[in-house]
Amino acid sequence: MRPGDEEVEMTGFGLGLGTRYPRRLLERPHWFALRARARHEKKLVRQLERGGIRVFGALARVERSWSDRTKGVEMPLFPGYVFVHTTLRDPASVLRWPGAVDFVRSRGVPHPVRADEMEAVMTLAQGVTAEGKLPTEEDYLTPGTAVVVTEGPFSGLTGVLHEHRGRRRVVVKLDSLRQARGVSVPAAQVRRAQPLPRTG
């Protein structure tokens, strides 16, 4: 067992009666996906910021066109979710806001988002804002080659390469949500990612 994996029983609002949590989630901040009320992502981000909670809304500014005008608007990349950086020692400080529904959980316990996934989501949001076009929803289960974008608005983005009928997408997969988003990137701006070193 790794240090911090030992479990502690906690009770209270947002924790569940007699639920056991890894100590590391109580002692050190992690990123968590938080369900938001429908179309309340931006409002919830403002509420959490006012409460002193570190939050990332995964919002990107894109161009939307109407018959008489074109306007830049903020849109969520993952509708219905925002991301908070916190411990689970006091979940009420997050869940007490009207726009918050609950943490994304696995087996009853709020499931942390991996650091590399959060980095990819942040890079994706930055690139989408620069490009002004929303990513496409992709099949989370479709396999692909691990790649990294080396140039352009999505430089530094890591994901998997999906190619289908001549369409090429670099896809960011978020395991905690089991969702994926894809963006078009020229072949010259993509290279195969280095495999992660094996541990243990």
Legacy VTK file of the C-alpha trace (Angstrom):
# vtk DataFile Version 3.0
C-alpha trace
ASCII
DATASET POLYDATA
POINTS 200 float
0.000 0.000 0.000
1.343 3.421 -0.964
1.615 6.128 1.714
-1.694 7.964 1.869
-3.738 5.031 0.549
-4.789 3.939 4.033
-8.480 4.659 4.522
-10.184 6.871 7.084
-13.886 6.706 7.902
-15.589 10.089 7.574
-19.168 11.252 7.984
-20.878 14.532 7.265
-22.572 16.529 4.537
-21.477 15.347 1.102
-19.438 12.429 2.453
-21.994 9.729 3.088
-22.592 7.787 6.280
-19.613 5.687 7.311
-17.813 6.043 3.975
-14.083 5.305 4.000
-11.742 7.652 2.135
-8.044 7.406 1.256
-6.179 9.666 3.673
-4.397 11.447 0.814
-7.741 12.820 -0.466
-8.389 14.363 2.938
-4.936 15.818 3.517
-3.784 17.041 0.088
-5.750 18.982 -2.551
-6.618 17.108 -5.737
-8.612 18.038 -8.817
-12.168 16.687 -8.790
-14.918 16.856 -11.383
-18.027 18.495 -9.957
-21.473 18.097 -11.483
-23.222 21.402 -12.081
-26.869 22.187 -12.637
-27.765 22.406 -16.313
-26.500 25.652 -17.871
-25.120 26.847 -14.527
-21.419 26.176 -15.194
-20.361 29.824 -15.476
-22.457 30.898 -12.498
-21.058 28.061 -10.377
-17.501 29.043 -11.291
-18.171 32.584 -10.048
-19.761 31.263 -6.837
-16.821 28.981 -6.070
-14.301 31.728 -6.811
-16.105 34.037 -4.389
-15.891 31.253 -1.810
-12.106 31.121 -2.196
-12.119 27.719 -3.914
-9.756 27.065 -6.793
-11.909 26.166 -9.777
-11.469 25.579 -13.502
-14.637 25.833 -15.538
-13.193 24.351 -18.758
-14.803 27.297 -20.545
-13.612 28.452 -23.951
-14.483 31.593 -25.871
-15.757 30.728 -29.344
-17.438 32.553 -32.202
-21.195 32.014 -32.521
-23.074 33.300 -35.548
-26.646 34.524 -35.797
-28.469 35.841 -38.849
-27.543 39.433 -38.041
-24.260 39.189 -36.126
-21.307 37.138 -34.911
-20.324 37.249 -31.263
-17.721 35.667 -29.018
-19.322 33.677 -26.186
-17.973 31.456 -23.409
-19.000 27.821 -23.788
-18.260 24.807 -21.548
-16.138 22.084 -23.129
-17.782 19.537 -20.817
-21.369 20.738 -20.283
-22.670 19.974 -16.810
-19.240 19.838 -15.145
-16.609 22.100 -13.601
-13.361 21.132 -11.872
-12.345 22.038 -8.323
-8.970 21.748 -6.606
-9.642 20.869 -2.986
-9.425 18.256 -0.262
-12.385 16.169 0.868
-12.048 17.239 4.490
-14.835 19.800 4.060
-16.896 18.958 0.957
-19.721 21.180 2.211
-17.601 24.214 1.279
-18.005 23.088 -2.349
-21.453 21.494 -2.361
-23.246 24.274 -0.468
-23.394 26.493 -3.558
-26.775 26.437 -5.381
-25.281 25.440 -8.742
-23.359 22.430 -7.373
-24.922 18.956 -7.602
-22.256 16.480 -6.431
-18.740 15.254 -7.009
-18.219 12.666 -9.723
-17.835 9.473 -7.714
-16.460 5.980 -8.115
-17.842 3.358 -5.714
-19.346 6.139 -3.647
-16.102 8.099 -3.237
-15.323 11.348 -5.129
-12.888 10.323 -7.847
-9.847 12.590 -8.404
-8.941 13.660 -11.921
-5.379 12.748 -12.888
-2.927 15.638 -13.164
-2.088 14.816 -16.795
-5.789 14.851 -17.701
-6.279 18.253 -16.077
-3.251 19.609 -17.922
-4.716 18.335 -21.204
-8.126 19.893 -20.454
-6.505 23.256 -19.659
-4.422 23.146 -22.841
-7.525 22.174 -24.817
-9.503 25.136 -23.434
-6.664 27.529 -24.250
-6.364 26.200 -27.804
-10.113 26.261 -28.437
-10.251 29.898 -27.309
-7.372 30.754 -29.662
-9.038 28.922 -32.557
-12.570 30.096 -31.744
-14.200 26.754 -32.557
-15.651 24.156 -30.190
-14.156 20.638 -30.203
-16.175 17.671 -31.390
-17.576 14.987 -29.122
-15.710 11.730 -29.736
-16.202 8.089 -28.789
-14.451 7.617 -25.458
-13.841 3.906 -26.132
-12.192 4.273 -29.558
-8.493 3.346 -29.282
-5.760 5.446 -30.840
-2.053 6.213 -30.916
-0.768 8.445 -28.107
0.415 11.752 -29.607
1.458 15.256 -28.629
0.811 18.458 -30.583
4.058 20.329 -31.233
2.886 23.570 -32.877
-0.103 25.838 -33.314
-2.874 26.845 -30.892
-2.945 23.356 -29.332
0.821 23.096 -28.815
1.586 20.843 -25.847
-1.765 19.048 -26.006
-1.495 15.313 -25.365
-4.133 12.855 -26.488
-4.775 10.001 -28.881
-5.007 10.188 -32.652
-8.295 9.172 -34.257
-8.426 8.806 -38.047
-11.627 7.866 -39.849
-12.524 8.373 -43.514
-9.781 10.912 -43.962
-10.716 12.850 -40.843
-7.891 13.317 -38.352
-8.551 14.312 -34.741
-6.384 14.630 -31.653
-8.683 13.427 -28.891
-8.491 14.248 -25.190
-10.028 11.516 -23.037
-11.216 12.207 -19.512
-11.414 8.912 -17.634
-13.306 10.365 -14.677
-16.157 11.501 -16.963
-15.750 8.776 -19.603
-15.977 11.507 -22.219
-13.707 12.607 -25.046
-13.268 15.754 -27.138
-11.417 16.054 -30.430
-9.807 18.868 -32.409
-8.447 18.984 -35.954
-4.675 19.363 -36.098
-2.467 19.271 -39.239
-0.349 16.125 -39.482
2.858 18.185 -39.490
2.018 19.490 -35.998
1.606 16.062 -34.392
4.183 13.525 -33.264
3.972 10.233 -31.446
4.171 10.691 -27.681
7.010 9.133 -25.739
5.813 6.126 -23.731
5.602 6.661 -20.004
8.359 4.908 -18.028
7.268 1.732 -16.303
7.195 1.758 -12.538
7.302 -1.057 -10.029
LINES 1 201
200 0 1 2 3 4 5 6 7 8 9 10 11 12 13 14 15 16 17 18 19 20 21 22 23 24 25 26 27 28 29 30 31 32 33 34 35 36 37 38 39 40 41 42 43 44 45 46 47 48 49 50 51 52 53 54 55 56 57 58 59 60 61 62 63 64 65 66 67 68 69 70 71 72 73 74 75 76 77 78 79 80 81 82 83 84 85 86 87 88 89 90 91 92 93 94 95 96 97 98 99 100 101 102 103 104 105 106 107 108 109 110 111 112 113 114 115 116 117 118 119 120 121 122 123 124 125 126 127 128 129 130 131 132 133 134 135 136 137 138 139 140 141 142 143 144 145 146 147 148 149 150 151 152 153 154 155 156 157 158 159 160 161 162 163 164 165 166 167 168 169 170 171 172 173 174 175 176 177 178 179 180 181 182 183 184 185 186 187 188 189 190 191 192 193 194 195 196 197 198 199
